[in-house]
Amino acid sequence: MISADLGQQLESFVVKMVESGRYNSKSEVLREGVRLVQDREARLAALDATIARGIADADVGRTKPADEVFDRLEGKYRAMATKSA
C-alpha cells in the first residue's frame, strides 16, 4: 500500500474531483493520475527510441540534404492546398 502526502493544493483538487462525482474515491483519482503518467512515460520512451534510431542513421550516413526534404514537403503541401481550394 502506498501512502503519499500530496500537499494541500493537490489534496484539495482530488477532493473536488470526488465531490463533483467525476470519480468515486480518492484512490480512483490517484489511479487515473498514475495511468496518465504511465502513458506519458511510454510515449516519451517511444520518442527517445525514435530519436536514437535517427541519430544512428545519421551516424552511418543514412540522411538526405535538408533542402531536398524541404523542397519535397513544400511541393506536397502546395499540391494539397491547390487540391482543397
Secondary structure as a PSIPRED ss2 file (coil, helix, strand):
# PSIPRED VFORMAT (PSIPRED V4.0)

   1 M C   1.000  0.000  0.000
   2 I C   1.000  0.000  0.000
   3 S C   1.000  0.000  0.000
   4 A C   1.000  0.000  0.000
   5 D C   1.000  0.000  0.000
   6 L C   1.000  0.000  0.000
   7 G H   0.000  1.000  0.000
   8 Q H   0.000  1.000  0.000
   9 Q H   0.000  1.000  0.000
  10 L H   0.000  1.000  0.000
  11 E H   0.000  1.000  0.000
  12 S H   0.000  1.000  0.000
  13 F H   0.000  1.000  0.000
  14 V H   0.000  1.000  0.000
  15 V H   0.000  1.000  0.000
  16 K H   0.000  1.000  0.000
  17 M H   0.000  1.000  0.000
  18 V H   0.000  1.000  0.000
  19 E H   0.000  1.000  0.000
  20 S C   1.000  0.000  0.000
  21 G C   1.000  0.000  0.000
  22 R C   1.000  0.000  0.000
  23 Y C   1.000  0.000  0.000
  24 N C   1.000  0.000  0.000
  25 S C   1.000  0.000  0.000
  26 K H   0.000  1.000  0.000
  27 S H   0.000  1.000  0.000
  28 E H   0.000  1.000  0.000
  29 V H   0.000  1.000  0.000
  30 L H   0.000  1.000  0.000
  31 R H   0.000  1.000  0.000
  32 E H   0.000  1.000  0.000
  33 G H   0.000  1.000  0.000
  34 V H   0.000  1.000  0.000
  35 R H   0.000  1.000  0.000
  36 L H   0.000  1.000  0.000
  37 V H   0.000  1.000  0.000
  38 Q H   0.000  1.000  0.000
  39 D H   0.000  1.000  0.000
  40 R H   0.000  1.000  0.000
  41 E H   0.000  1.000  0.000
  42 A H   0.000  1.000  0.000
  43 R H   0.000  1.000  0.000
  44 L H   0.000  1.000  0.000
  45 A H   0.000  1.000  0.000
  46 A H   0.000  1.000  0.000
  47 L H   0.000  1.000  0.000
  48 D H   0.000  1.000  0.000
  49 A H   0.000  1.000  0.000
  50 T H   0.000  1.000  0.000
  51 I H   0.000  1.000  0.000
  52 A H   0.000  1.000  0.000
  53 R H   0.000  1.000  0.000
  54 G H   0.000  1.000  0.000
  55 I H   0.000  1.000  0.000
  56 A H   0.000  1.000  0.000
  57 D H   0.000  1.000  0.000
  58 A H   0.000  1.000  0.000
  59 D H   0.000  1.000  0.000
  60 V C   1.000  0.000  0.000
  61 G C   1.000  0.000  0.000
  62 R C   1.000  0.000  0.000
  63 T C   1.000  0.000  0.000
  64 K C   1.000  0.000  0.000
  65 P C   1.000  0.000  0.000
  66 A H   0.000  1.000  0.000
  67 D H   0.000  1.000  0.000
  68 E H   0.000  1.000  0.000
  69 V H   0.000  1.000  0.000
  70 F H   0.000  1.000  0.000
  71 D H   0.000  1.000  0.000
  72 R H   0.000  1.000  0.000
  73 L H   0.000  1.000  0.000
  74 E H   0.000  1.000  0.000
  75 G H   0.000  1.000  0.000
  76 K H   0.000  1.000  0.000
  77 Y H   0.000  1.000  0.000
  78 R H   0.000  1.000  0.000
  79 A H   0.000  1.000  0.000
  80 M H   0.000  1.000  0.000
  81 A H   0.000  1.000  0.000
  82 T H   0.000  1.000  0.000
  83 K H   0.000  1.000  0.000
  84 S H   0.000  1.000  0.000
  85 A C   1.000  0.000  0.000
